Amino acid sequence: MGLMEDKLLVQRCKRGSKEALRRIYEKYKNDLMVLAVALLNDTSAAEDVVHDVFVSFVQALEGFRLTGTLKGYLATCVANRARNVNRLRRSHTVALDEVEPIGADSNGAYESIACNEQLQQLSRAVAQLPCQQREVVVLHLRAGMKFRAIAKSQGISVNTAKSRYRYGMDKLRSILNSEAKK
Amino acid sequence: MKPADNINRLIKESGVSISSEADKRILNDALEHLERVRQTKPAETGLDIWRIVMKSKMVRFAAAAAVILGVILSLRVFDSAVAPAYGISDLPELLCDARTLHIKSTIWNYAPDPNQPELMTATILPEERWIDLENGRFRRISHEPDPYTRGVRRYFRSEAFRDGEYAMDIEHGRRLVWFNRLSKVKRQLDMKHDVDTFLRMIEPEQLVEFSNVGQEKIDGTLFDIWQREFTFDSIAGAVPKKVRCWLSPSSGELGRVNAWFKTSGDDTTWRPMYFMEVERDVPLSASIFAFPDCVAYKHQNTLESATVGEGLGAGWFFMGNAKVSLAVAFILDDGSIILGWGCKSDQQPQENAFAGLQAGGELPTIPVVIYGLKPGPTELGDRPPEISYVGRHLAYTKKTYTWKNGKKTAWFYEWAIYVATQQVSASPTGRCFNILCEFEDAGERKTEVGNPIYAYRIFEHEFNRFVLGAMSELSDNSQPPTHVTYDSVMKLSEQIRASLKK
């Protein structure tokens, strides 16, 4: 139902329906925002990415053909843009992987979403993951994308995507377990 | 429980929302870009140059189109990761992108056997259609039931040609030919109806199971066979129906669409309804659409003498002593309906009947008043919902027609808005409505359910083109009433709805 509904919404968008665009936006804005925050660790930058993704989506509508899920497509766009933002940050500052994890008392984006202790720990742990692993973990678990789709969107093999996911999850477990021991 | 045990759950549950400021900014910017893209698109999807029109004899087309619709309304979502290159869910997009369609159909027309009324016998009728979407041309060869025979079932061959502002109809049985001129807005609407409504419009809510039941090779091409069985709630009761669709997984070619039905749930035999062979994007030569010379036929009029006629070509009929013209009706996004209609009586001049009317207020007091609407059965024959629509004044226009003999007649068109007495959602496609009228007959005021009218489903972005376009065409100054805009109409219908609730 979701796939078909999305195809129809895209069709209507192509024909200029504002209502269809509104429906797409309302349907996916929160998922994309969570994804962007998870990848960028910055609410403001995440909002910019979501903004750019929707505007670009509209601009590319004419030649657009939906081959998979719309959510997957938009999530891939968010991931690609977030990667660019991270790359720019890295070139201006230090590598993101080397950045200290955001503490519970900082102004980081995860503070706003960490409504309990477990979520706070998780947000800190996700922020410590290398970008590539973080992307696969978040895209798979949060955006619900299949490894095949993630691999395709990142230009890597399915096995590499699975490996990154496995390493990412292992690392998350290790960080969270060590925090629990403290 | 360690946090690590819940990673999946935690990541899935973690939520963050966009600030209201950013929310507004993102949506507004996206909508603004959509508007910009729309404005820079050449010729608005070609509607202006597409000149296909299929006029009012929709039933014949609907018979075959219903099969397409039946298929379209039955699409199933499946996992794209394991799906072939083209699956049934791609069909709407494939049809939407079609430039030409050539459809050969066989239609089974069932009726009780005159000798054994308990038995049904079928007459098999061939039909062929060519649709040139790019150039807006259409031709159909079909068989119509002969209304001039009693007791004996007879059909005659008919042909319909549409090209630009002209239409030609040939009735081979009585050897008759007549021509029509077509209103610009009406032919765009009819084209929209054919292309948009039947081939493009699909509501996800209507989609149900469609499963792949096998494969078949036809002329060297391998097709997946997709099937859906369902029960159709017809006027006559629940009817089991089965639709099969042959779709090439490699090219997206739609080869065949077949449909069967059972007379009831107890019936063990699947009876054929329609079998269609579909060719998409085949070259269609101009000669297919050329109006033929029918020398031995009686011409009701000529191409030169063909006129558009009152009410965007709808013509008029009598109710009591007055002539009534149902021009056009639109279903809007919120389910409300705008209907343009006029009436004419020699006894009652109407100049003053519209003075001082307010949008949202009472309808004008004229010889025929269409005070309400009720949904009629769709072209698929489904049971209409029990809803009434109450009419209120929206606007009016005056159109003076000058005929070939120099005579002038003026018509006042009431553009009324009809709002449902209960919550309704706009249907995805157009549908027929029965008009509820009040009229004078032999000095008495009577109420009656009048002729049905087809209401076109119009979306926000089409409002100006079609609704205001129709109002302009039926106005002496070629302008729509200035207070009518999409937003003002939406607001007005909301106000009427609220007042009806009270």
Boltz contact constraints between the chains, C-beta under 6 A:
constraints:
  - contact:
      token1: [A, 1]
      token2: [B, 77]
      max_distance: 6.0
  - contact:
      token1: [A, 1]
      token2: [B, 204]
      max_distance: 6.0
  - contact:
      token1: [A, 3]
      token2: [B, 77]
      max_distance: 6.0
  - contact:
      token1: [A, 4]
      token2: [B, 75]
      max_distance: 6.0
  - contact:
      token1: [A, 4]
      token2: [B, 77]
      max_distance: 6.0
  - contact:
      token1: [A, 4]
      token2: [B, 89]
      max_distance: 6.0
  - contact:
      token1: [A, 4]
      token2: [B, 204]
      max_distance: 6.0
  - contact:
      token1: [A, 4]
      token2: [B, 207]
      max_distance: 6.0
  - contact:
      token1: [A, 5]
      token2: [B, 204]
      max_distance: 6.0
  - contact:
      token1: [A, 8]
      token2: [B, 202]
      max_distance: 6.0
  - contact:
      token1: [A, 16]
      token2: [B, 38]
      max_distance: 6.0
  - contact:
      token1: [A, 16]
      token2: [B, 461]
      max_distance: 6.0
  - contact:
      token1: [A, 17]
      token2: [B, 459]
      max_distance: 6.0
  - contact:
      token1: [A, 17]
      token2: [B, 461]
      max_distance: 6.0
  - contact:
      token1: [A, 18]
      token2: [B, 31]
      max_distance: 6.0
  - contact:
      token1: [A, 21]
      token2: [B, 34]
      max_distance: 6.0
  - contact:
      token1: [A, 25]
      token2: [B, 27]
      max_distance: 6.0
  - contact:
      token1: [A, 29]
      token2: [B, 18]
      max_distance: 6.0
  - contact:
      token1: [A, 33]
      token2: [B, 16]
      max_distance: 6.0
  - contact:
      token1: [A, 33]
      token2: [B, 18]
      max_distance: 6.0
  - contact:
      token1: [A, 34]
      token2: [B, 16]
      max_distance: 6.0
  - contact:
      token1: [A, 37]
      token2: [B, 16]
      max_distance: 6.0
  - contact:
      token1: [A, 47]
      token2: [B, 18]
      max_distance: 6.0
  - contact:
      token1: [A, 47]
      token2: [B, 22]
      max_distance: 6.0
  - contact:
      token1: [A, 51]
      token2: [B, 26]
      max_distance: 6.0
  - contact:
      token1: [A, 54]
      token2: [B, 26]
      max_distance: 6.0
  - contact:
      token1: [A, 54]
      token2: [B, 30]
      max_distance: 6.0
  - contact:
      token1: [A, 55]
      token2: [B, 29]
      max_distance: 6.0
  - contact:
      token1: [A, 55]
      token2: [B, 30]
      max_distance: 6.0
  - contact:
      token1: [A, 55]
      token2: [B, 33]
      max_distance: 6.0
  - contact:
      token1: [A, 58]
      token2: [B, 30]
      max_distance: 6.0
  - contact:
      token1: [A, 58]
      token2: [B, 33]
      max_distance: 6.0
  - contact:
      token1: [A, 58]
      token2: [B, 34]
      max_distance: 6.0
  - contact:
      token1: [A, 59]
      token2: [B, 33]
      max_distance: 6.0
  - contact:
      token1: [A, 68]
      token2: [B, 80]
      max_distance: 6.0
  - contact:
      token1: [A, 113]
      token2: [B, 14]
      max_distance: 6.0
  - contact:
      token1: [A, 113]
      token2: [B, 16]
      max_distance: 6.0
  - contact:
      token1: [A, 118]
      token2: [B, 3]
      max_distance: 6.0
  - contact:
      token1: [A, 118]
      token2: [B, 10]
      max_distance: 6.0
  - contact:
      token1: [A, 119]
      token2: [B, 14]
      max_distance: 6.0
  - contact:
      token1: [A, 121]
      token2: [B, 3]
      max_distance: 6.0
  - contact:
      token1: [A, 122]
      token2: [B, 10]
      max_distance: 6.0
  - contact:
      token1: [A, 141]
      token2: [B, 8]
      max_distance: 6.0
  - contact:
      token1: [A, 141]
      token2: [B, 11]
      max_distance: 6.0
  - contact:
      token1: [A, 141]
      token2: [B, 12]
      max_distance: 6.0
  - contact:
      token1: [A, 142]
      token2: [B, 11]
      max_distance: 6.0
  - contact:
      token1: [A, 146]
      token2: [B, 81]
      max_distance: 6.0
  - contact:
      token1: [A, 148]
      token2: [B, 81]
      max_distance: 6.0
  - contact:
      token1: [A, 172]
      token2: [B, 7]
      max_distance: 6.0
  - contact:
      token1: [A, 173]
      token2: [B, 4]
      max_distance: 6.0
  - contact:
      token1: [A, 176]
      token2: [B, 3]
      max_distance: 6.0
  - contact:
      token1: [A, 176]
      token2: [B, 4]
      max_distance: 6.0
  - contact:
      token1: [A, 177]
      token2: [B, 2]
      max_distance: 6.0
  - contact:
      token1: [A, 177]
      token2: [B, 4]
      max_distance: 6.0
  - contact:
      token1: [A, 180]
      token2: [B, 2]
      max_distance: 6.0
  - contact:
      token1: [A, 180]
      token2: [B, 3]
      max_distance: 6.0
